[in-house]
Each structure stands twice: as structure tokens, then as C-alpha cells.
């Protein structure tokens, strides 16, 4: 899983393509794409933010989160400076297609890819489906590896093991 927060989506996709190319046995790959509503800008050396923060006492977690509601975490503003402003959080997951040698990262349709959101709304229906598919692929691959190493097959058919 690669998280795109301080890097562009393009850079993350290059990384994911490299993972798939360099590790052809990958069964599942994903990214979390965090998008900011405003591009971050440093407050600058003449800002009152840094001196104000240096003079303040460190807040406990309870103090920091006390006045925060469920909808208040997406934006952090101190002394008029926006430190963070969240627009959306997306999750993308790809699985290997049956019969293919590697994950097709450029394929954005079909049963091997899903996208969901974590913010501003939670929509993970397709992500749950693709994670289940990924787990099934991992389970089948592990089973095949165990069979190939001549593991005692009676162990593979015990309860809470593989469904074969």
C-alpha cells in the first residue's frame, strides 16, 4: 500500500508500476490518495505562528481534541495560518487478473480494480469486495506453495485452514 500525501499521484503511480514490474508475483497493490483543499504554504519567518507556538505549553491529546467534532478534523488553522486542509481521501486497490502474470495497474475497470472514499464520505463497498478477492488470491497462492513443498496434505484440510 502506497500513500500519496506529500507526493503527486503521478509519482505514486510510477512507484506502483515499478512495484508491479519488479515484483511480478504481487497479488494485490493499493494506494491511498490524500488530497488537500489548499496547497500548503509555510507561514514564513516573519509570521507570529512560530513564536506563539514556542511560548505555548504542549497540549495533551485530550486538550487538543476536546473542541473537535467529527467534521472538524479536516482543517487545522493556528493564528490564521492553515497548516492542513483536507479535500478528500481515496483508496484504490488492484488485484492480479486470473491467468495473468502481473497486476494490470493501468486497468481501471473490471473485477480486478476498485476505488472507494474515506473522506468526505465513507464509501468502501467496492473496496471490501476487492480486499476479499485479494485475500482469496493470497489464500490460493499460499495453498499452491504449500502443496509444491510437499507439506502434509492432511494439515491443509483441517478446520480453519484452506477451503480446498
C-alpha positions in Angstrom: 0.0 0.0 0.0 1.4 3.4 -1.0 0.1 6.6 0.5 0.1 9.8 -1.6 0.1 12.8 0.7 3.4 14.6 0.2 3.9 13.3 -3.3 1.9 13.6 -6.5 -0.5 11.0 -7.8 1.8 10.7 -10.8 4.8 9.9 -8.6 2.8 7.3 -6.7 1.6 5.6 -9.9 5.2 5.4 -11.1 6.1 3.7 -7.8 3.2 1.3 -8.1 4.2 0.4 -11.7 7.8 -0.2 -10.5 6.5 -2.5 -7.7 4.4 -4.5 -10.2 7.3 -4.7 -12.7 10.0 -5.5 -10.1 7.9 -8.0 -8.1 5.8 -9.8 -10.7 4.4 -12.2 -8.0 2.4 -9.4 -6.4 -1.2 -10.4 -6.0 -2.6 -7.1 -4.5 -1.4 -3.5 -4.7 -3.1 -0.3 -3.5 -2.7 3.4 -2.9 -4.3 5.9 -0.5 -4.6 9.3 -2.2 -4.9 12.2 0.3 -5.9 15.4 -1.5 -5.5 18.8 0.1 -8.1 21.6 -0.4 -5.4 24.2 -0.4 -1.7 23.8 -1.3 0.4 24.0 1.8 2.5 27.2 2.2 4.9 27.8 5.0 3.9 30.6 7.4 7.2 32.4 6.8 9.8 33.7 9.2 8.0 36.9 9.9 4.8 35.2 11.0 3.7 35.2 14.6 2.9 31.5 14.4 6.3 30.1 15.3 7.0 32.4 18.4 3.4 31.8 19.6 3.8 28.0 19.4 7.2 28.2 21.1 5.7 30.1 24.1 2.6 27.8 24.4 2.5 24.7 26.6 2.3 21.4 24.9 -1.3 20.3 24.8 -2.4 16.9 25.9 -4.3 14.7 23.4 -7.5 15.3 25.4 -7.0 19.1 25.4 -6.2 19.1 21.6 -9.2 17.1 20.6 -11.6 18.5 23.2 -13.3 21.0 21.0 -13.0 18.9 17.8 -16.2 17.4 16.4 -16.3 14.6 13.8 -16.4 17.2 11.0 -13.6 19.4 12.4 -10.5 17.3 11.7 -10.3 18.2 8.0 -8.7 21.6 8.6 -6.0 22.8 11.0 -5.7 26.6 11.5 -3.4 28.2 14.0 -3.2 32.0 14.4 -4.8 32.4 11.0 -2.4 30.1 9.2 -3.8 27.0 7.5 -1.5 24.0 8.3 -3.7 21.4 6.7 -6.9 21.5 4.7 -8.2 18.1 3.6 -10.3 17.8 0.4 -10.7 14.0 0.1 -9.2 10.7 0.9 -9.5 7.9 -1.8 -8.4 4.3 -1.6 -7.5 2.4 -4.8 -6.8 -1.4 -4.9 -5.8 -3.6 -7.8 -5.6 -7.4 -7.8 -4.0 -9.7 -10.3 -6.3 -11.0 -13.0 -6.7 -14.8 -13.2 -4.4 -16.2 -15.8 -2.2 -13.0 -16.0 1.4 -12.9 -15.0 1.2 -9.5 -13.3 -1.3 -6.8 -12.0 -2.5 -4.5 -14.7 -2.1 -1.2 -12.9 -3.5 0.8 -15.9 -6.7 -1.2 -15.9 -9.4 0.8 -14.1 -12.4 -1.3 -14.9 -13.4 -4.9 -14.4 -13.3 -7.0 -11.3 -9.6 -6.5 -10.5 -9.8 -2.8 -9.6 -11.8 -0.9 -7.0 -11.9 2.7 -5.7 -13.5 4.0 -2.6 -13.5 7.0 -0.4 -12.7 7.6 3.3 -13.4 11.3 3.3 -15.6 13.4 2.8 -17.9 10.4 2.8 -17.1 6.8 3.6 -17.8 4.5 0.6 -15.9 1.2 0.8 -18.3 -1.2 -0.8 -16.1 -2.0 -3.8 -13.0 -1.9 -1.6 -14.4 -4.6 0.7 -15.1 -6.7 -2.4 -11.6 -6.3 -3.9 -10.0 -6.9 -0.5 -12.0 -10.2 -0.3 -10.8 -11.1 -3.8 -7.2 -10.2 -2.8 -7.4 -12.4 0.3 -8.7 -15.2 -1.8 -5.8 -14.9 -4.2 -3.3 -14.9 -1.3 -5.0 -17.9 0.2 -4.9 -19.8 -3.1 -1.3 -18.9 -3.7 -0.3 -20.0 -0.2 -2.1 -23.3 -0.7 -0.2 -23.9 -4.0 3.1 -23.1 -2.3 2.4 -25.5 0.5 1.4 -28.2 -2.0 4.5 -27.6 -4.0 6.7 -28.1 -0.9 5.1 -31.4 -0.2 3.5 -30.3 3.1 1.4 -33.0 4.8 -1.9 -32.5 2.9 -4.0 -33.7 5.9 -2.9 -30.4 7.6 -4.3 -28.4 4.7 -7.8 -29.8 5.1 -8.2 -29.2 8.8 -10.9 -26.8 10.1 -9.9 -23.0 9.8 -7.4 -23.7 7.0 -7.8 -23.6 3.3 -11.2 -24.3 1.5 -10.0 -26.8 -1.0 
